[in-house]
Amino acid sequence: MRIVIITEFMAHKTHAPYGGVDWRERNIASVLGLDNEVYLITSKTIREADVQERYNIIRVGSYRNFTQSGDFLRRLFFIFDSARTAAQLRPDVIMGSGYVSWPAAKLAARKSRSKAVSVIHEIWQEDWIKNVGLITGLMGRLTERQFLKGFDGYICVSETTFRKLLALGIDASKVRIITNGVDFDLFDKIPAHSNTSEPYIICICRLVSYKRVSDLISASKKLLDKGINHKLVIIGEGPARKDLERLANQLGISKNIEFKGKIDDRLELIRLLKGSSVFALPSISEGMGIVIAEAIASRVPYVAADIPAIRETTFGGKGGFLFRPLDIDDLAEKLHAAMLAKVDESAYLLAKEKYDWSEIGKQTISFIRQLVEGGN
């Protein structure tokens, strides 16, 4: 089959992914590209050539930087540019992954008479304003519902996202739950980072308000005040970084916190994760939280907010600890417990079975084939 995937941002192979959407689509395109003709359409980001893959990368529009909000005009141009390019390929199916890519996929499918599939990582609805601010939030909430209507099929990365989709009135028979995956072979091969003399808690996420990294910094302060020695390593970039650095200074613990920014070397990122004592994700809004599964793959205890998507991803909290969202005292207690915890091998085995990319690819191609051949 000829398959087109549209996703707004895709980092170059030599750079770390922008997030879960990016990571899923580059992996699923690689798996599907083994036996199908696959095209991945995305934005131009940095001025260097893409590494040859099992799929074809087509970058459209003018060069732009990754953004999670605003940039309305360029996003509109991306919708039309990617839709026109996808329609010209005359594919069997067009998959739109992420909010901006949904209308592009529908428009392209209509022009080329292809099947249209929406890949859904998160549905925000009531969380739009809280997550990205008033102006973008109001527009997002109004348009999200409309953008999600009219697809031939839907792929949700979690049961949590599936339930939110059904609440918008989408026919359940058109939906499949197909999770994101983890490259367990790669994680098993990479050794842990050993260039440290003290235990460290690691957080890997985009630095935006709803990830609640500020709560993690405050919890770290509580541990240090109790004499629990550790370092906090924060990996990622985003608009909240300056505020987080300011908070660390105000609390007097900046010497115990290292802001590493975005690490493009994927192998170094895995080494740092595997060398940590605890992985922490205090986020209060996730569609799945694949980085938690990567912590499990690294055999590192995790601490994460007890929200539906994380509870689902972790099999109810196996291999780590779930804390009450926004509760800094509970977060600090769970971080200390995780620092003392032993590795839960059962969590690793469960995750390896559920989050295998080859199996995820089989589920995806089976669903697409049913759509193309006329089934649901």
ABEGO torsion letter per residue (X at the ends): XBBBBBBABBBBAABBBAEAAAAAAAAAAAAAAAABBBBBBBBBABBBBBBBBABBBBBBEBBBBBBABEGAAAAAAAAAAAAAAAAAAGBABBBBBEAAAAAAAAAAAAAAGBBBBBBBABBAGAAAAAAAEAAAAAAAAAAAAAAABGBABBBBABAAAAAAAAAAGBBAAABBBBBBBBBAAAAAABBBBABBABBBBBBBBBBBAAAGAAAAAAAAAAAAAAGBBBBBBBBEBEAAAAAAAAAAAAAGAAAABBBAEBBABAAAAAAAAAABABBBBABABBAAGAAAAAAAAAGBBBBBBBBAAAAAAAGGGBGBBBBBBGBAAAAAAAAAAAAABBBBAAAAAAAAAAABAAAAAAAAAAAAAAAAAGBX
